[in-house]
């Protein structure tokens, strides 16, 4: 993940509305209008949120006739999970060493 794409992905995830949009798109691909039906905001506001999610690589947008269909991008989410996975492994290692030291001192 490039630094710019990483930054855009985390920016996209920073907003609770965008996180909810991701949950909704996890169930089904939707047009802007269909996504907007789930929120008390204008279609323009929903479109802005979708643009931020697309810029962050978390969703894809494809043309379907005159509509644009938004879909969850598993690869984009995987990059974010992998980034967190690095730190998860970091803390697993540190905590395992701490546990070992505590158990050694307890003997």
Backbone as a ProteinNet text record, in pm:
[ID]
protein_1_A
[PRIMARY]
XXXXXXXXXXXXXXXXXXXXXXXXXXXXXXXXXXXXXXXXXXXXXXXXXXXXXXXXXXXXXXXXXXXXXXXXXXXXXXXXXXXXXXXXXXXXXXXXXXXXXXXXXXX
[TERTIARY]
85.3	0	89.6	69.2	147.6	104.7	194.4	164.1	39.3	26.1	-90.9	-219.6	-215	-334.1	-366.2	-261.9	-280.3	-348.9	-298.8	-357.2	-503.5	-532.2	-669.5	-760.5	-708.6	-787.3	-823.6	-727.2	-755.2	-843.7	-826.7	-915.6	-1058.6	-1075.8	-1209.4	-1272.3	-1191.9	-1243.1	-1266.6	-1217.2	-1225.5	-1366.6	-1455.5	-1590.4	-1690.8	-1774.3	-1871.3	-1973	-2011	-2104.7	-2042.1	-1915.7	-1848.3	-1830.2	-1804.5	-1794.4	-1929	-2038.1	-2171.2	-2199.5	-2158	-2174.3	-2101.1	-1981.7	-1908.9	-1987	-2047.6	-2128.8	-2246.1	-2308.8	-2422.7	-2378.2	-2266.5	-2217.4	-2164.4	-2132.4	-2089.5	-2205	-2326.8	-2444.4	-2482.6	-2461	-2506.8	-2446.6	-2416.5	-2375.2	-2496	-2471.1	-2582.1	-2546.6	-2650.4	-2635.1	-2630	-2595.4	-2593.8	-2731.8	-2835	-2971.7	-3005.6	-2965.2	-2993.4	-2917.6	-2793.4	-2717.4	-2783.9	-2823.7	-2883.6	-3011.7	-3084.7	-3208.5	-3183.5	-3060.2	-3026.3	-2986	-2984	-2934	-3026.3	-3021.7	-3097.5	-3004.8	-2967	-2881.6	-2908.8	-2860.4	-2884.3	-2802.1	-2845.8	-2768.3	-2629.5	-2621.4	-2491.1	-2396	-2447.4	-2363	-2319.3	-2411.9	-2377.2	-2274	-2292.6	-2196.9	-2057.6	-2048.3	-1918.6	-1854.4	-1932.8	-1880.8	-1832.1	-1909.2	-1870.7	-1742	-1725.2	-1601.8	-1480.4	-1496.3	-1386	-1352.1	-1454.6	-1431.1	-1363	-1402.7	-1339.8	-1194.7	-1170.2	-1033	-942.5	-1001	-925	-910.7	-968.9	-958.8	-1046.1	-1141	-1224.1	-1349.5	-1388	-1499.4	-1459.5	-1532.6	-1517.3	-1648.8	-1639.3	-1757.7	-1755.5	-1869.4	-1878.3	-2006.9	-1999.6	-2116.9	-2211.2	-2339	-2444.3	-2554.9	-2543.3	-2636.1	-2608.4	-2710.4	-2694.6	-2657.4	-2654.7	-2624.8	-2480.5	-2435.2	-2305.3	-2333	-2274.4	-2294.8	-2169.8	-2190	-2081.5	-2073.6	-1950.8	-1929.6	-1811	-1820.1	-1709.1	-1588.4	-1470.5	-1346.9	-1269.2	-1279.1	-1210.1	-1058.5	-998.6	-853.3	-815.8	-896.4	-869.8	-880	-980.5	-994.4	-882.3	-840	-731.9	-603.5	-577	-455.9	-459.4	-577	-591	-572.5	-636.2	-623.3	-477.7	-408.9	-267.9	-184	-214.7	-140.3	-157.8	-282.1	-306.2	-243.7	-240.3	-182.4	-37.1	36.6	176.6	185.1	100.7	104.8	46.6	-46.8	-100.1	11.5	90.2	203.4	307.5	330.5	425.2	385.6	257.7	213.2	205.1	170.7	171.5	310.1	411	549.6	589.1	559.7	595.9	524.3	397.5	322.2	365.9	403.6	453.7	584.2	671.6	797.1	770.2	676.4	641.5	586.3	498.4	441.7	551.2	646.2	757.8	839.5	866.2	942.9	867.1	738.6	657.4	655.4	635.9	633.3	768.2	878.2	1012.3	1032.6	987.5	1001	912.7	802.6	709.5	759.8	857.3	906.9	1001.5
-117.4	0	123.4	212.6	335	424	515.7	604.9	688.3	739.1	821.4	738.7	618.2	531.3	488.3	460.7	424.7	539.2	660.7	777.8	794.6	779.6	794.1	685.8	564.3	455.1	482.4	528.5	557.7	681	779.1	895.7	849.2	758.7	708.5	637.6	564.7	490.1	577.2	699.6	785.5	835.8	825.6	879.3	767.3	780.5	673.5	650	754.1	735.7	649.5	674.7	594.2	449.5	429.9	291.7	221	293.2	233.5	203.7	291.7	265.4	137	115.8	-8.1	-129.8	-119.9	-231.6	-260.6	-153.9	-169.8	-232.9	-184.4	-238.8	-381.4	-421.7	-560.2	-656.6	-607.8	-692.4	-697.4	-585.1	-578.7	-457.8	-472.9	-359.3	-267.1	-134.8	-40.3	84.2	146.3	276.7	383.6	506.2	616.1	631.7	626	641.5	533.2	410.6	300.7	318.5	363.5	390.6	504.2	609.7	728.3	695.3	593.5	554.3	513.5	478.7	433.6	547.1	671.1	783.6	903.6	986.7	1111	1223.7	1217	1319.1	1321.1	1423.4	1437	1334.9	1311.1	1223	1281.3	1414	1478.6	1448.8	1449.9	1418.6	1272.4	1183.9	1041.5	1022.3	1091.9	1080.9	1123.5	1227.9	1272.9	1163.3	1103.2	993.7	878.3	845.4	737.2	772.5	897.7	941	923.2	957	940.8	792.4	708.3	563.8	509.7	559.8	517.8	565.1	690	743.4	662.1	609.8	528.1	383.5	349.1	212.8	112.6	161.1	70.5	25.1	98.8	56.5	73.8	5.6	25.4	82	152.6	210.3	168	111.2	71.3	127.5	154.1	205.8	90.1	115.7	19.8	101	117.2	205.1	348.6	417.5	556.2	566.8	456.4	456.2	416.2	450.8	405.6	311.8	194.4	94.2	88.2	98.5	96.8	-41.6	-89.9	-223.4	-220.3	-299.3	-313.6	-369.4	-317.3	-365.7	-446.8	-579.5	-662.2	-639.7	-613.5	-590.8	-464.3	-359.8	-236.4	-257	-330.2	-359.4	-449.5	-542.5	-633.9	-556.1	-452.1	-372.2	-305.3	-258	-195.4	-300.2	-415	-522.8	-568.3	-579.4	-618.6	-517.1	-389.8	-284.6	-303.1	-325.5	-349.6	-481.3	-579.1	-708.8	-698.6	-607.9	-587.3	-552.3	-461	-418.3	-523.2	-601	-711.2	-811.4	-844.3	-936.4	-874.3	-745.6	-674.8	-691.6	-666.3	-676.7	-821.2	-913.8	-1055.2	-1096.4	-1055.9	-1089.1	-1026	-898.4	-828	-887.8	-916.9	-972.2	-1114.6	-1191.4	-1327.1	-1321.2	-1226.2	-1210.6	-1165.8	-1073.9	-1028	-1144.2	-1223.5	-1339.1	-1435.3	-1459.3	-1549	-1497.8	-1367.6	-1309.5	-1318.8	-1294.1	-1301.9	-1445.4	-1540.9	-1681	-1724.7	-1675	-1708.8	-1654.4	-1531.3	-1470.1	-1538.9	-1596.1	-1660.8	-1796.9	-1851.7	-1986.4	-1982.7
0	0	0	-94.9	-98.1	17	54.8	167.1	139.5	16.7	-16.2	-10.9	-63.8	-63.6	79.6	157.3	297.4	371.9	352.2	416.6	375.5	247.1	196.9	254.4	268.1	326.5	471.2	548.8	689.2	703.7	614.9	615.7	590.5	495.6	463.8	583.8	657.1	772.3	895.1	893.2	1011.5	1039.4	944.8	960.4	985.8	1089.4	1119.4	1008.1	935.9	825.1	716.8	685.3	583.3	629.3	757.3	807.2	794.4	818.3	803	656.1	567.2	424	385.6	439.6	410.7	459.4	577.9	629.1	535.6	486.9	396.4	264.7	210.2	83.7	98.8	220	242.7	216.2	229.8	205.6	58.3	-11	-149.7	-220	-348.8	-430.4	-445.6	-447.1	-452.5	-532	-586.7	-649.7	-540	-579.8	-483.1	-419.8	-501.1	-449.7	-347.3	-374.2	-281	-149.9	-158.5	-35.6	40.8	-30.4	33.1	108.9	65	133.7	278.8	311.7	446.6	539.8	489.6	567.8	556.5	657.7	657.4	611.4	482.6	422.4	273	207.5	63.7	-14.6	-136.4	-224.8	-249.1	-258	-279.8	-164.4	-42.3	73.7	70	34.7	23.6	-86.8	-198.6	-310.1	-266	-183.9	-132.8	-46.8	39.5	122.6	34.3	-68.5	-159.6	-233.9	-269.9	-337	-246.6	-120.2	-24.5	-9.1	-2	8.4	-116.8	-232.8	-357.7	-364.4	-326.4	-325.5	-232.9	-126	-31.9	-75.3	-189.5	-240.7	-167.8	-87.8	-8.3	-81.5	-185.7	-270.3	-416.3	-502.1	-645.9	-698.6	-809.3	-872.6	-1018.5	-1063.8	-1204.4	-1264.3	-1391.6	-1462.5	-1493.5	-1476.5	-1512.7	-1578.5	-1708.2	-1778.7	-1738.3	-1691.6	-1648.4	-1501.8	-1431.9	-1288.5	-1262	-1145.3	-1095.5	-979.1	-986	-881.2	-794.9	-665.4	-566.8	-504.3	-489.9	-432.7	-337.2	-234.5	-140.9	-214.7	-187.3	-249	-145.6	-149.5	-49.9	-47.6	-163.5	-166.3	-90.3	-103.6	-30.3	119.2	161.5	304.5	354	270.3	308.4	337.3	258.5	281.1	418.8	457.3	588.8	698.8	681.9	781.1	791.4	678.9	680.7	756.2	739.3	810.1	960.6	1003.5	1145.7	1190.4	1101.8	1134.7	1175.4	1113.8	1152.1	1300	1345.2	1484.5	1577.3	1527.7	1605.5	1635.8	1533.9	1552.8	1646.3	1632.5	1718.9	1865.2	1896.4	2034.7	2081.5	1994.7	2033.3	2079.4	2003.3	2038.1	2171.6	2188.2	2312.5	2433.2	2418.2	2530.5	2563.3	2461.8	2487.3	2566.5	2531.3	2606.7	2750	2767.2	2901.3	2984.7	2924.6	2993.8	3034.7	2946.3	2974.7	3093.4	3095.4	3205.8	3337.6	3333.9	3455.3	3507.4	3417.5	3459.2	3512.2	3453.8	3500.9	3642.7	3667.5	3800.4	3903.6	3860.5	3952.5	4000.8	3929.6	3966.4	4078.6
[MASK]
+++++++++++++++++++++++++++++++++++++++++++++++++++++++++++++++++++++++++++++++++++++++++++++++++++++++++++

